[in-house]
């Protein structure tokens, strides 16, 4: 594997994660040695589920009290990245995901790749 760490934004939905988030977690575990996830709301109850799909760590931003996740989640990710930058951050292409990605891009002064349909690990031979 050429990627060491991938961070996945895991969007909560009705006591679980969105299907897209679970797919991203599953794919990330096939690409990197370490997969971490970040969520909001009641993330503590979802830690086991995140682990089943490949996350070794689940960061929980906490209850947003009805606020949109863009600002607080992007700020939390920026803080995590400042400590130890992952090789990639995978964010679902949902309304919340696009809001988080845009705000995170501005905070980190880094570009965002959008409309990605697959990530392939190719080792140069």
N, C-alpha and C positions, 0 to 999 in steps of 0.2 A: 504494500500500500504506500502510495506517495503522499497521502494526506494524513496528518497526525490527528487533528482535532476538527470536528465540524460542530457548529452550534445551530440548532434547529429552533425556530419559533413555533411552538406548539399551541395552536389556538384552542381554547376550551370551548366546549359545546355540549350542553345538556348532560353534565356529569361525566363527560369523556373529552376526547380531542376530536377535531374535525377529521374527516377521512383524509383530506390532503395532508394534514399534519402527521398522521400516522404513516402515510406513504413516504413522506420526507424522512421521518425517523428510520423507517425500515431501510430505505435506500442509503441513508447516511452511514448506517452500521456496516454496509457492504463496501464503503469507500474509505473509512477512516478507522484508526485504532481506538479513538475515543470520541464518543458522541455525547454532547451535552444538549439540554433543551431549556428553554425559558418559556414560562407561561404566566398567566395572571388569574385572579379570582381565587378559587379554592384549589390551588395547585398541589397542596399537601396530600389531598385525597387521590390525586392522579399520579403520584410518584411511581407506584407499582406498575401502572399501565405504561408510563413512559419507559420504565425499565424493560418491560416485556417487548417493546418495540426497538430497543437498542440503546436507550440513553443511560449513561452511567451516573449522570447528575441532572437534577431538575431544579432550576432556579425559579423561584416564585416571586413575581413582582408584588403580589398581594391583591387585596380587594380594591378595585378601582372606584367603588361606590357609584357605579353607573356611568363613569366618564369613559370616553373613547380611549383605547389603549395606545394610540400612536405616540403621544408625548412620553408617558411614563415608561412604556416598554422600550422605546428607542433610547431613552436616557439610561435605563438599566443595562441594555446591551452595550452601549458606549462605555459604561463603567466597567463591565466585564472585559471588554476588548482592551481597555487600558491596562488591565492586570495581566492578561495572557491572551494574546490575539489568536483566535482560531484560524485555521487555513481557509475556511469557508463558513458563511452564514446562509442557511437555507430558510427562506421565508415564503409561506403560502401566498399564492396570487389571488388573495381575497381582498375585499375592501379594507379590512383592518391590516392585512399583510402589506398591501401597497402603501398604506399610510405610514406604517412602521418603517418600511424600507426607505421611503423618501426622506423621512425625518432622520433616520440613522445615517443615510448618505450625506445629508447636510452636516450632521454633528461630526462625522468622521472625515469629512472632505474626501470621500471615496466614491467612485462610480457604482451604479447598480446595474447588473445585467438582468434584463427582464425577458419574459416570454421564453425562458429556458425550458426545454421539454425533457432533457436528460443530462445527467452528469456521468461521465465515463472515466474511469481510472485507467489510463494507458501508461504503462511503463515503457520508456524508450529502450529499444534493444540495440 
